[in-house]
Amino acid sequence: MQEHLKERYPAITAVRSAVLWYKGCSKVTPDYHVQFLETNPWIHQPFEEWDTVRPHNLGAWIKRGLQNARIKFHKISP
C-alpha cells in the first residue's frame, strides 16, 4: 500500500499506519497501535448486531441486512 501511495502521490514523503488493535497473527505491522493482543481474540464492536442474533430470528436478520444493502447500493448508484 505504501508503494502505491508513493507512486500515485509523489509529494507524500512518509506514510504511517495506525490501528486500535494489533493482533499477534497480523500480517502487517502498524506503525502505531493502542493495544497489542498476543492471541487472536474476537473483538466485539459495540455497533455489531451479530452477538444478539439467535437461531429463531436469523432469517429476519439476514433479510433485513440484504434489504439495507440494496438500499445503500441504490443510493450510491447513479
C-alpha positions in Angstrom: 0.0 0.0 0.0 2.8 2.4 0.9 4.4 1.9 -2.6 1.1 2.5 -4.3 0.6 5.8 -2.4 4.2 7.0 -3.1 3.8 6.3 -6.8 0.3 7.9 -7.1 1.1 10.9 -4.8 4.8 11.7 -5.2 4.5 14.7 -2.9 4.0 12.3 0.0 7.3 11.8 1.8 6.1 9.4 4.6 3.3 7.0 5.2 2.3 5.7 8.6 -0.4 3.4 9.7 -2.4 3.3 13.0 -4.8 0.8 14.4 -6.7 0.4 17.6 -5.9 -3.3 18.0 -2.8 -5.1 16.7 -3.1 -8.9 16.9 -0.2 -11.3 17.1 -1.5 -13.1 14.0 -1.5 -9.8 11.9 0.3 -10.0 8.6 1.2 -6.3 8.6 2.8 -4.4 11.5 1.3 -1.0 12.1 3.5 2.0 13.0 1.2 2.8 15.9 -1.4 0.8 17.9 -3.4 1.3 21.0 -3.4 -2.3 22.2 -1.3 -5.4 21.3 -3.2 -8.7 21.5 -0.9 -11.7 21.6 -3.6 -14.1 20.6 -6.3 -13.8 18.0 -9.4 -12.9 20.1 -12.7 -11.9 18.6 -13.0 -8.1 19.1 -16.6 -7.2 19.9 -17.6 -3.9 18.3 -20.4 -2.0 20.1 -22.2 -1.5 16.7 -22.3 -5.2 15.8 -25.7 -6.9 16.0 -24.3 -10.4 15.5 -23.9 -11.2 19.2 -27.6 -10.6 19.8 -28.8 -12.8 16.9 -30.5 -16.1 17.9 -31.4 -19.0 15.7 -35.1 -18.2 15.7 -34.5 -14.7 14.3 -31.6 -15.4 12.0 -33.7 -15.4 8.8 -35.2 -12.0 9.6 -31.8 -10.6 10.4 -30.3 -11.8 7.1 -33.3 -10.4 5.2 -33.0 -7.0 6.9 -29.3 -6.9 6.0 -29.9 -7.7 2.4 -32.6 -5.0 2.2 -30.3 -2.5 3.8 -27.5 -3.4 1.4 -29.9 -2.9 -1.6 -31.0 0.5 -0.3 -27.4 1.6 0.3 -26.3 0.3 -3.2 -29.3 2.1 -4.8 -28.4 5.4 -3.1 -24.8 5.2 -4.2 -25.5 4.2 -7.8 -26.1 7.0 -10.3 
